[in-house]
Amino acid sequence: MSRFGLGIISSYIHTSNAAYDALRQSPCRRGVEELCGRKNQNSKSLFSMLHNTALQQRFLGTSVADVHERDRTVEKGSWGKRMFRVEATYVGSMIRMYDLLNLEDFKNNFKAIHKGSALIGLRPSLDAPATSSPLSMSPKESGASILASHRDSDQVPFGPYMGVTTYGSAVFFDTPDELKTECLSLLQQVVVDPVVDTKYTEEFTLSVDPQLTAWSKLDPDCMAFQRMDLRNMHVISTVLSQSVALDYYSNHVERTLETFCSLNQEMMETANISKLNKQVLLQLVAENNIVMTEIISKLGVHERYDIAWKDAKYGHVWDFARTELEIETRFETLDMKLNLIQDNLKYFLEILQNRKSDFLEWIIIVLIAMEIGLSLYQLIPVGA
């Protein structure tokens, strides 16, 4: 009842006679009559009295400011109550972030940069959080300043977004397939060593419900939030980015293990190591070290995200998402496989080293034999 009455107040506040006639017919007319005091109230007096919060609470059960705040959020394109999909894709070993943010297609889009990742609105019409307008800022200005200046009011308007990381992951929030395909095509322009043979994807279902009693409700099937803001999106984007990157590295490690399985199988059947190539083994050693270094340094799987560290509610989301996607468990499995590869490399390199040592030993034996033969020849008398 109170919301209906306040809606009429907001609609007719600029014309006193129309406002009064409408209020007279509204379900909360008695409260409004007492609030206004008399029928022939001019618009200025009516406006000032209607903005008396105490009287609004007394007669209407809520305040005009509260309703205006809710209506303003809806008018600006809030997420409202909805469920949508978040999908992450691994596109390559590295994304050149500066080049991406300066692409003509994203020139007028909303951008928020934070610790090697960026959140890009996929519609140029999207406004910035609160009163700021990153649409008119340069990538540098719209990046570092957004989270710092909107720590308490960083709610983003509804719309498709793309989150990207420097280590090659792209995350799409509520993005239609056609738009996602177009964005992936644009990313190929700024990706180093793009992935072309296999797709590495991860999905999560999110929902936004302003009526949710708790700030968040985290279930394996769906993560629900009272509102969707920049920090939520950065946390979720980072976890999903780590997950698809781990998939890529796991697949790479699996292929390396298959190579060693083939070598071991050949040695078991033929006892022949003639096909072992030292250069190939050294290359595998380098790849193994690079994978481990990138997982620890670039992905930061052992580091707690700063947003999650500073705010407990985001920390809860961070921990839940990492547990649900089994980030730690998968890393431990990957680490075990990398150690197994390292052990195999040591084994085969030792075999090659032993084979080389045997060859050198035979050369030494031959040289010694030649030296002995030469000495014996010199001992024979010339006349004989």
VENKARA-V116145 format. One record per backbone hydrogen bond with DSSP energy under -0.5 kcal/mol. CO is the residue of the C=O (numbers start at 1). NH is the residue of the N-H. E is the energy in kcal/mol with one decimal. If there is no record, write none. Layout:
# VENKARA-V116145
CO,NH,E  CO,NH,E
This chain:
# VENKARA-V116145
1,5,-2.1  2,6,-2.5  3,7,-2.0  4,8,-1.6  5,9,-2.0  6,10,-2.4  7,11,-1.6  8,12,-1.9  9,13,-0.6  12,15,-1.0  15,19,-2.5  16,20,-3.1  17,21,-2.6  18,22,-2.3  19,23,-2.8  20,24,-2.4  21,25,-1.0  22,25,-0.6  22,26,-0.5  23,26,-0.8  26,29,-1.6  28,32,-1.9  29,33,-3.0  30,34,-2.1  31,35,-2.1  32,36,-2.9  33,37,-2.6  39,41,-2.1  42,46,-2.7  43,47,-2.7  44,48,-2.2  45,49,-2.5  46,50,-2.4  47,51,-0.9  49,52,-1.6  51,53,-1.0  52,56,-2.3  53,57,-2.6  54,58,-2.0  55,59,-2.6  56,60,-2.4  56,61,-0.7  56,62,-0.8  57,61,-0.8  63,67,-1.8  64,68,-3.1  65,69,-2.4  66,70,-2.1  67,71,-3.0  68,72,-3.1  69,73,-1.9  70,74,-1.9  71,75,-3.0  72,76,-2.0  73,78,-1.3  74,77,-1.6  77,158,-5.1  80,82,-0.8  82,208,-2.9  84,206,-2.6  85,174,-2.5  86,204,-2.4  87,172,-3.2  88,202,-1.8  89,91,-0.6  89,170,-2.9  91,195,-2.4  94,192,-3.0  95,97,-1.3  96,100,-2.1  97,101,-2.5  98,102,-1.0  100,103,-1.7  103,106,-1.2  104,107,-1.1  106,109,-1.2  110,121,-2.8  112,119,-2.8  114,117,-0.6  116,166,-1.9  117,114,-3.0  118,164,-2.6  119,112,-2.0  120,162,-2.6  123,126,-2.0  127,157,-0.6  129,132,-1.2  133,136,-1.6  134,137,-1.3  138,142,-3.1  139,143,-0.6  140,144,-1.1  141,145,-0.8  143,146,-0.8  143,147,-0.7  144,148,-0.7  145,149,-2.2  146,150,-1.2  154,230,-2.2  160,122,-2.5  161,173,-2.8  162,120,-2.9  163,171,-3.7  164,118,-2.4  165,168,-1.5  166,95,-1.8  168,91,-3.0  168,92,-1.1  169,165,-2.0  170,89,-3.1  171,163,-3.7  171,173,-0.5  172,87,-2.1  172,174,-0.6  173,161,-1.5  174,176,-0.5  176,180,-2.4  177,181,-2.5  178,182,-1.8  179,183,-2.2  180,184,-2.5  181,185,-1.8  182,186,-1.8  183,187,-2.2  184,188,-1.0  186,189,-1.5  187,190,-1.6  190,96,-2.9  192,93,-1.2  192,94,-1.1  193,93,-0.9  194,196,-0.5  199,201,-0.6  200,90,-2.0  202,88,-3.3  204,86,-3.0  204,206,-0.5  205,223,-2.1  206,84,-2.8  207,225,-2.1  208,82,-1.8  209,212,-2.1  215,226,-2.1  217,219,-0.7  217,224,-3.1  222,219,-2.0  222,224,-0.6  223,207,-2.3  224,217,-2.7  225,209,-3.1  227,229,-0.6  228,156,-1.2  229,233,-2.2  230,234,-2.6  231,235,-2.4  232,236,-2.6  233,237,-2.5  234,238,-2.3  235,239,-2.1  236,240,-2.3  237,241,-2.2  238,242,-2.3  239,243,-2.0  240,244,-2.3  241,245,-2.0  242,246,-2.3  243,247,-1.7  244,248,-2.0  245,249,-2.4  246,250,-2.6  247,251,-2.2  248,252,-2.1  249,253,-2.5  250,254,-2.3  251,255,-1.9  252,256,-1.7  253,257,-2.4  254,258,-2.0  255,259,-1.5  256,260,-1.7  257,261,-2.3  258,262,-2.1  259,263,-1.8  260,264,-2.6  261,265,-2.4  262,266,-2.2  263,267,-2.3  264,268,-2.1  265,269,-1.8  266,270,-2.7  266,271,-0.5  267,271,-1.5  273,276,-1.3  276,278,-0.5  277,281,-2.2  278,282,-2.5  279,283,-1.9  280,284,-2.1  281,285,-2.0  282,286,-2.0  283,287,-2.3  284,288,-2.4  285,289,-2.0  286,290,-2.3  287,291,-2.5  288,292,-1.9  289,293,-2.3  290,294,-2.7  291,295,-2.2  292,296,-1.9  293,297,-3.0  294,298,-1.2  294,299,-2.0  295,300,-0.6  295,301,-1.1  300,303,-1.5  305,309,-2.0  306,310,-2.0  307,311,-1.5  311,315,-2.1  312,316,-2.2  313,317,-1.4  314,318,-2.6  315,319,-2.6  316,320,-2.4  317,321,-2.7  318,322,-2.2  319,323,-2.2  320,324,-3.0  321,325,-2.2  322,327,-2.4  323,326,-0.8  326,330,-2.6  327,331,-2.2  328,332,-2.4  329,333,-2.2  330,334,-2.6  331,335,-2.9  332,336,-2.1  333,337,-2.0  334,338,-2.4  335,339,-2.2  336,340,-1.9  337,341,-2.5  338,342,-2.3  339,343,-2.3  340,344,-2.2  341,345,-2.7  342,346,-2.3  343,347,-2.1  344,348,-2.7  345,349,-2.6  346,350,-2.1  347,351,-1.8  348,352,-2.4  349,353,-2.5  350,354,-2.8  351,355,-2.6  352,356,-2.3  353,357,-2.4  354,358,-2.6  355,359,-2.0  356,360,-2.3  357,361,-2.3  358,362,-2.2  359,363,-1.9  360,364,-2.3  361,365,-2.4  362,366,-2.6  363,367,-2.5  364,368,-2.5  365,369,-2.5  366,370,-2.6  367,371,-2.3  368,372,-2.5  369,373,-2.7  370,374,-2.5  371,375,-2.1  372,376,-2.4  373,377,-2.1  374,378,-1.8  375,379,-1.0  376,380,-0.8  377,380,-0.7
